[in-house]
C-alpha cells in the first residue's frame, strides 16, 4: 500500500498544484478535472479487487484516480499526453509508471507486464470510442471501469429496438457484459463541462454466439448501421450486392425491410456467417 500524500481530487490541492506548473485546463484536449473525492473513491471501488493487477489509466490528468489506484493496485501505468500534466504527475505521483505519450499510438505490448490487467480511467471524451476499442482489442484488461460522456455510456448499454442501439453497442456487447455503475454530475468537475458523465463497467466473457470470422463480423455490423434509416436489404446490398444480400437475409430468416437496430447480436452473427458461406 502506498500512502497518499497528495490528492488531485481535492480542489484545494488541485488548483495550487496546477498554478505551480503554470497550467490551465486545455479545452481543446477536453480537460475537465474530477474534483469530488467521494466520486473518485466510488470509481476505483467499482473495479473491485486490484491487489494483483496492473491498472492502465489513460488521461490521468492531475491524478485524482491515480493516487487512489496506487493504494489498491499492484502497479499503475498512467498514460498522459499533456506535457504540463506529465510534469505535475511526475512530481506528485512518482510511484506510478508514468508514460508521456499519445494513448492512440502507444504500443501496449511494450507497456503491459506479466500481471493481470485492468483499466480504470476518465477517458478524454473527444477520443473515447477509439480508445475504448484499443483497450478491448490490444489489451486483456478486465474489468474496464471507464468514465465517459453519459450519451456514449447509453449507447454501450443499449438493447435492440432503441435509438441508442448501434454498431458500438453490438461490437462491445458481443464479447462483454456492460453496465452503468455511476452517474457523475457536471458539478463534480473543474471546469464544469457542458455534458453529463457516467461510469461504465465492462467485464469480458466469451461470445454467447461466436462469429466464424470476427473481422468480417465487424464489417457486417458497420455496414448494417451505415445508414440507419435504410432497410437491411439496402445497407447489405452496398456491401454484398443486391442478389447476395437477398440470399443472405432469406437464409437467416430476417425480413428484407428490417432495420439494423431491430437485430440481436445473435442475428448479426447469423448474417456474418451466412454471408461468408
N, C-alpha and C positions, 0 to 999 in steps of 0.2 A: 504493500500500500504506500502510495506517495502522498505525503502530507501537503495539503493545499495551502499555499502562501499568497495566492493571487486568485481573483475571481472576476473574469471578464463579463460575467452576467450581472454584476453589480454596477449600476450606472455610475455610482460614486467612485468606482475603481476604473471603469472603462474610460470615462472622459479624460481624466488626468493622464492615463496611460497613452491614449491617442494623442493628446496635446504634447506630451513629451517627445513623441516621434514626429510631430508636425503633421498629423494625419486628420483628414476629414472624410466622412463617408463618400465613397465614389458611386454615384448613382448609375453611371454607365456600366459598372460591374454588379449592379444590384445589391449594393452593400447596405443591409439593414441588420443591425446587430441585436441579438437577443439580450434583453436586459431584464429578465424575470428569472431569478434563481430557482423558484419553485417549478417553473415550466422546464427549465434546463434539467433539474433533477428528474422530473417525470419522463422526459425524453430518454435519458440514459437508462432509467429504470425499465422502460418499455423493451429494452434489448435483452433483459434477463441476465443470466449469469455470464459474465465476460471474463471470468478469472483465468481461463486457459486460452484466451483468444487474442489475436492481433486485430485491432479495430482500425479500420480505414475511416478517416474523416476527410471529406472534401470541402474546401471552403471553410476552414475553422475560424476565420475572421479574427476576433480578439480573444478567442479561447474559451468562450462560455461553456461549451460542451467538452472541450479538450481537458480542462482541469478536472472535470468530473470523471471522464473516461480514464484518466491516469490513475484514479483511485480504485477503479473497478477492473480494468483490463490488464492482461499480461504485457501488452505492448500497444502503443498508439502511434499510428502513422498518419500524419496530417499533411495534406497537400494544399498549399496556398499559392495562388498566382501573384497576388499583390505584394510588391517588394517591401512597402512600408509595414504592412501587417506581418510579413515574414520576419522583419526586424523585431517587431513588438513581441511576437510569439517566441522568438529566439531568446529574448530577454526574460520573459515571464514564465514560459513553459518549456525550458530546455530539455526536460526529461522525455518529451515526445520525440519521435523520429520525424523531423520537420523536412519537408521537401518543397523547394521553391520551383514549381513547375505548373504547366497547364494540365489539368486533370483529363482533358480530352486527348492529350498527346502522350501521356505517361505510359511507360512500359510496365504494366502491372506485374508481369512475371519477374521483373528485376526487383520489385518492391516487396512482394509478399514472401514471407519466410515459411517455416515449416509448421507453424501453429495453425489451428483452425481460424478462419477469418470471419469477422462480422463487419458491417458497415453502419455507422451512426453519423448522421450529418444533417446540417441545414444547407441543402443544395442551392447553389446560385440559380435563381428562378429563370433566368433568361436562357439557360442551357440545361434545364432539368432533364428533359427526355433523353438527349444523347448521353448524358452522364449516367442516367439510370440503366440504359442498355449496355453501356460499357461495364458497369459493375456486374450486371447479370451475366453477360456473355464472356467477360475476360477475368473474372474473379469467381471464387467459390463462396463468396460472402453469404453467410446465413446465421442470423437473420439480417435483413436490411431494415433499419429504422431511419426513415428519411423525412425531413420536413420540406414541404414544397407548397406551392400555391394550392389553395383548397380546391380550386376548379380542376387541377390536374389529379389530385387525390380522388376526386369524384369520378373521373374517367377511369382511373386504375381499378376502382372497386365496382364499377358499373356492371349491371346484369343485362342480358339481352332484352331488347324491346324498348329501351330508353334512349333518349337523345345523347346521353353521355357515353353510351357504349360504342366503342370504336376499335380501330386496329390496336391502339395502345392497351385497351382492356384485354383483348384476346391474346396478344403476344405475352403479356405479363402473367395472366391467369393460366395460360397453357401449362406452365411449369411451376406454379407457386400459389400459395394461399395469401390473399391480400386483405388487409383490414385497416380501417381508420382507427387510430388509438387515441388521438388528441386533436382538438381544435385549438388554434393559437390566435388570439385576438391581435389586431394591429398594434394595440397599446403595449404589447409585450416587446416591441422593437424600438430601437433608435437608429435613424429617424423612423417615424411611424409610416409604414407603407400604405399604399392605396388599395391593397388587395388583402383578402383573408388568407390565412395559412392553416395547414393541418399536417399531422404527422401520420404516416402510413407505415405499417409493419408488414414486411414481405418475408414469408417463410417458404423455402424451396420444398418441392415434393416432385416425385416422378409424374409425368403427364398421365392423366387419367385415361386418355385415348391418344396413344403416341402416333405421330405422323411418320410416315416412312422416310420422308426427306424434309428435315426441319427448315432448311434454307428455302426450299420450294414452298413450304407451308407459309413462311413469312411473305414470300412474293404473292401468293394467292390471297392472303388476308388483306394485304395493302391494296391489291387490285380490286377486291370486292368493295372496299370502302373508298376507293379513289374519288368517286362522285356519288355522294350519299343519296342524292335524290333519284339516281338512276336505279333500274332494276338489276338484280344479279346477272341476268342474261346479258344486258348491255355492258356491264362492267367486266364480266368474264370474257365477253367477246373481244374486248380490246386486248386481252392477254392471250386468249386461246384461238381466236377466230370464232365466228358465229356457229358454225356447224359443230365444232368440238364442244363449245360451251353448252349448246343444247343437249348434246350427248351426255356430257358430264352431269348436268342437272337431272336428266332423266334417270341416269344410273343411281344417283344418290337420293332420288325421290323428293327433290327440292323444287318447288314451283318456280317457273321462269320469272314470274312477276314479284318474287320475294325480294326483300332488300337486306343488305348485309346486317343491319342492326337487329334483325329478327333471328339470326342464326346462333346456335350454341357453338361452343368450341368444338364439340364432337362433330358437328356438321361441317365446320371448316376443315377439320381433319379428313372427313369423308370426301369433300371436294378436292382436297390436296391429293389424296391417294388415287381418286378416280381420274384426275387429270394427268397423272403420271403413268397411268396404265397403258 
